[in-house]
């Protein structure tokens, strides 16, 4: 089984996948607590619009997708805070608009369908050394920001009004969390795929919550579940010829089902 690591692209995919498995459950824990778990799905659709624009203009899709997705995340948070549009409505608007724009741009980008498909569903063969380095730097910076603002983010996740009264800079922290989520979503496209990102953000957290009763322990357990799912998914994708993103998400689903069955006994 270890012979898969003779291939450099599998080593890169594993490293990138493990980085994603560490940072995504951290974000997911805060977002699930806020009942905002579909934000990753919405931002993934916006990122696909950025990918489509990059393919259309023959530039790096990720370079275009990062500012576009962060702008979408900030817009979503602005609509929620300033225009009092509920989170689910804002997510629906962002998701449908992003997907529509992505489809239109992809149609204009003739001959780019294969590349676009890799961002939709993930592809280990497109993970480069630069992707891994960029993801590692972004992941480390994100974890440091979250660790520094951990108490404030946790307070906001469970009681936003109470966090304001307690003196936390709620608006700034909300924008920060949205921007970090957008950045990680874009950088994870080649590993998990845009259409499957939301599942990896939510499933490990739900799995961990079956056995833990504190927020910090849920985060740690969710990381372990995600890392196991990534390893299992990559192995399955390699030997069975499956799409990487789909294999990882299905692995996370199997882990979740096993956890629920074990908990029910």
N, C-alpha and C positions, 0 to 999 in steps of 0.2 A: 504493500500500500504506500510505503514511503518513496517508491520510485517516482511518484508524481513530482517530487521536489527536485528531480534532476533537471526539470524544465524551468528556465528562469522566469517565464511568464507566470507560472504557477506560484513561484515564490513571491513575485510582486503582488499577485492577486491575493495571496494569503496575508501578506503584510498589510495591504490596503484594507482587506476585509476585517482584520483584527482591529485596526485603528477605528474603522467605522463601528465595529461592535463595542468599542469602549466608549466612544463619544455619543453615539445615537441614543442608547438607553438612558444616559444622563439627561439629555434633552427631553426624551420621551417621558421620564418620570415627572418632570415639571409640567409638561404639556397635558399628560393624561390627568394629572391632579386638577388641572384647570378645565378639564373637558374640552381641550383644544387639540385633540389628537389628530384631527384631519388636516391640520395646518400643513403637515409635511406633504400630503397628497396635493393640496392646492398649490403649494410652492413648487412641487415637482412639475406640475403642469405649466407653471410660469417659466420654470427653467427650461422646459422643452421648447418654449417659444424662443428663448434666448439661443438654444442650440440650433433651432431652425434658422434663425437670423445669421448665426455664425456660418452655417453650412451654405446659406444663400450667398453671402458675401465673401466666401472662401477665407474666413478667418477662424481662429481657434474658437470652437463652440463654447468651451468652458469660460474663456475670457469674456465673451459676450453674455453668457448666462449668469455669471456671478453678479454683476451690477443690476441686471434686469430682475433677478430673483430677490436680491436684497431690497430693491425698490418696491417690489410687490409685497414683501413682508412688512416693510415700513408703512406702505399704503394701507394694508389690512389693519395694522394696529392703529393707524390714524383714524380710519373709519370707525373702529370700535370705540376709541376714546373720545374723539371730537365730534363725530356725527351720530354717536350712540346707535350705530348699526350693530346688531347682535353678531356674535362670532360666527354662528352657522350660516347666516345670510352672507356675511362678508366672504367666508370660505367658498360658498357656492358661486358667488360672482367671480371671484378670483380664479377658481378652478375652471369654470366654463369658458371664461375669456381667455385664459392662458392656453387651454387645449385648442380652442378655435384658432387662435393666432398661430400656434405651433403647426397645426394641420395645413393652414394656408401657406405659411413660409416653407414648410417641407415640400409642398406641391411645386412651389416656384424653384426650389433647389433641385433641379433635375440631376439624376445620377447619384444622389446622396442618400437614397432610401436605406442602404445597408448601414451607413454610419448612424443615421437617425434611429434605426431599430436597436442598435447597441445601447443607445442612451435610454430607450424605452424600457428594455428588459435586462440590461446589463450584459457585459461580455468580458470575460477574463483576458481575451487576446488583445483588447484595446487598452489594458492597464499598463502604463509606462512608468519608468523610474521617476520621471518628473511628477507624475500623478501621485505616486506614493510619498515623495518628499513634500509636495504641496499639501497633501492631506495630513501628513504628520505635523507639519508646522501649524496648520489651521486647527487641528485637533488639540495640540498642546496649548495654543493660545486660548482656545475656547474653554478648555478645562480649567485653566488658570483664572480666567474671568469668572467662570461659574463658581469656582471654589472661593474666590475673594468675596463674591456677592451671594454666597450660599444662603445665609440666614434671611436676607431680604427676598430672594427668589422663592424660598420655601414659604415665607409668610404670605407673599403675594399669591402663591399657588392655592392656598387654602382660604385666605381672607384678604382680598385686595383692599377693601375699605379700611380694615384694621391695620394693614401695612402702611397706608397713608397716615393714619392717626399716629402710628408708632414712629413716624418720621423718615421712613424709607423713601427713596426717590423712585416711586413706582413707575412713573411714565418713562424715565430713562431706562430702568431695568427691563420693562416690557419691550421697548424698542431694541435693547441689546439682545434679549433672548430671541426675538423675532429675526434679527439680523444674523445671529450665530446659526440658528436653525436653517435659514436660507443658504448660508455659505456651505454648511455641511451637506445639505441636500444636493447642491450642485456638484460638489466634489465627490459625492457618493454615487453619482449617476452611472458611472462605468462599472461599478461593482454590483450594485443591487438593481439599478434601473429606475427610472423616474416613476413608473406606474406601480412599483412595488415598495417604494421607500417607506411609505406610511406604515406598512405591515411590520417592517423591521423596527420601526420606532415604537410601535404599540405592543406587539406580541411578547417580547421579552419582559416588558414591564408588567403585563398582565400575568405572565407565568410566574414571575418573582413574587407578585402580590399574593399568590396562593399559599405561600409558605412564610412570608415575613410580615411583621407587624410594625415596623418602623420605616420611616422614609429613607434614611441612609442605608439600611440593610436591603431595602428594595432596590436601590440603585446598584449596589454591589452585586446582588443576585441577578439582576437584569443584565448586567455586563457579562457575567459568566454564562447565562443562557444564550445571549447573543453571540458570544465567542464560540460556544459549542455549535450553534446553528450555522455559523459561517464556515467552520471547519468541515462539518458534516455536509453542508451544501456544496462546497468546493470539491470535495472528494466525489460526491454523487455526480456533479456536473462533469467532472473529468472522465470518470469511468463509464457513465451511462450516456454521455453526449447530450446532456440537458443544458438549457439556458441557465447561466450562473445565477442570475437574480431570482428566477423562479425556484431553483433548487434550494437556495438559501432560505427563502421565505417559506417554502414547504417544510423545510427542516425545522424552522421556528414554529410552524403550525403543529407539527408532530410533537415537539417538546411541550407546547402548550396543552395539547390534548392529553398527553401522558400525565402532565401535572394535574390537570383537572380530574382525570380518572383516579389518580392516586389520592387526591384530596377528598374525593367523594367516598372513599372506602372507610 
